[in-house]
């Protein structure tokens, strides 16, 4: 006979009262320009998946990659000077 076990821990692990802290939200806000740049790069890569990239596609990819690299450098510079409470950054 097999016993039925509750999954209470798995259900309550993602309950509504488990909100991100203020420090976590600040860290996300600090990283948002990089996140958006990475989304643009991913969009440019998705466009080229099912066809041969044109010159416009190649230019779009180069610009998106350059933006990601610039945002990574800017984020590294910002986090080197900013100290968030709670150690979230």
One Martini backbone bead per residue (centre of mass of N, CA, C, O) as a GRO file, in nm:
protein
   89
    1UNK     BB    1   0.095   0.037   0.024
    2UNK     BB    2   0.045   0.368  -0.060
    3UNK     BB    3   0.119   0.686   0.041
    4UNK     BB    4  -0.013   0.995   0.092
    5UNK     BB    5   0.148   1.300   0.035
    6UNK     BB    6   0.209   1.605   0.111
    7UNK     BB    7   0.271   1.944  -0.054
    8UNK     BB    8   0.309   2.192   0.138
    9UNK     BB    9   0.600   2.292   0.091
   10UNK     BB   10   0.569   2.344  -0.217
   11UNK     BB   11   0.330   2.544  -0.194
   12UNK     BB   12   0.451   2.753   0.031
   13UNK     BB   13   0.714   2.845  -0.122
   14UNK     BB   14   0.499   3.029  -0.326
   15UNK     BB   15   0.374   3.235  -0.165
   16UNK     BB   16   0.259   3.559  -0.122
   17UNK     BB   17   0.457   3.626   0.133
   18UNK     BB   18   0.704   3.587  -0.081
   19UNK     BB   19   0.877   3.859  -0.102
   20UNK     BB   20   1.079   4.080  -0.204
   21UNK     BB   21   1.311   4.274  -0.112
   22UNK     BB   22   1.439   4.583  -0.125
   23UNK     BB   23   1.726   4.494  -0.210
   24UNK     BB   24   1.637   4.318  -0.451
   25UNK     BB   25   1.492   4.545  -0.606
   26UNK     BB   26   1.742   4.729  -0.632
   27UNK     BB   27   1.913   4.524  -0.792
   28UNK     BB   28   1.722   4.503  -1.032
   29UNK     BB   29   1.721   4.804  -1.106
   30UNK     BB   30   2.030   4.818  -1.159
   31UNK     BB   31   2.007   4.576  -1.394
   32UNK     BB   32   1.795   4.662  -1.616
   33UNK     BB   33   1.968   4.763  -1.860
   34UNK     BB   34   2.098   4.485  -1.909
   35UNK     BB   35   1.844   4.320  -1.951
   36UNK     BB   36   1.741   4.482  -2.199
   37UNK     BB   37   1.992   4.432  -2.375
   38UNK     BB   38   1.965   4.119  -2.375
   39UNK     BB   39   1.688   4.113  -2.511
   40UNK     BB   40   1.778   4.248  -2.775
   41UNK     BB   41   1.984   4.033  -2.849
   42UNK     BB   42   1.786   3.797  -2.857
   43UNK     BB   43   1.607   3.912  -3.079
   44UNK     BB   44   1.831   3.924  -3.296
   45UNK     BB   45   1.886   3.616  -3.288
   46UNK     BB   46   1.602   3.512  -3.358
   47UNK     BB   47   1.576   3.638  -3.641
   48UNK     BB   48   1.834   3.451  -3.753
   49UNK     BB   49   1.745   3.145  -3.736
   50UNK     BB   50   1.556   3.111  -4.028
   51UNK     BB   51   1.800   3.276  -4.167
   52UNK     BB   52   1.994   3.461  -4.353
   53UNK     BB   53   2.186   3.707  -4.273
   54UNK     BB   54   2.185   4.023  -4.314
   55UNK     BB   55   2.322   4.326  -4.293
   56UNK     BB   56   2.112   4.426  -4.090
   57UNK     BB   57   2.138   4.190  -3.893
   58UNK     BB   58   2.439   4.225  -3.832
   59UNK     BB   59   2.411   4.513  -3.721
   60UNK     BB   60   2.212   4.444  -3.495
   61UNK     BB   61   2.400   4.249  -3.346
   62UNK     BB   62   2.637   4.442  -3.295
   63UNK     BB   63   2.476   4.655  -3.136
   64UNK     BB   64   2.367   4.468  -2.914
   65UNK     BB   65   2.644   4.372  -2.812
   66UNK     BB   66   2.757   4.652  -2.746
   67UNK     BB   67   2.539   4.720  -2.537
   68UNK     BB   68   2.595   4.489  -2.341
   69UNK     BB   69   2.890   4.563  -2.284
   70UNK     BB   70   2.831   4.850  -2.180
   71UNK     BB   71   2.639   4.763  -1.946
   72UNK     BB   72   2.840   4.585  -1.797
   73UNK     BB   73   3.043   4.810  -1.739
   74UNK     BB   74   2.846   5.000  -1.594
   75UNK     BB   75   2.767   4.800  -1.371
   76UNK     BB   76   3.048   4.758  -1.255
   77UNK     BB   77   3.084   5.058  -1.179
   78UNK     BB   78   2.833   5.086  -0.996
   79UNK     BB   79   2.894   4.844  -0.793
   80UNK     BB   80   3.169   4.963  -0.693
   81UNK     BB   81   3.012   5.231  -0.558
   82UNK     BB   82   2.772   5.057  -0.455
   83UNK     BB   83   2.591   5.001  -0.142
   84UNK     BB   84   2.379   4.762  -0.043
   85UNK     BB   85   2.158   4.664   0.164
   86UNK     BB   86   2.206   4.318   0.257
   87UNK     BB   87   2.389   4.209   0.014
   88UNK     BB   88   2.254   4.210  -0.298
   89UNK     BB   89   2.519   4.300  -0.488
   0.00000   0.00000   0.00000
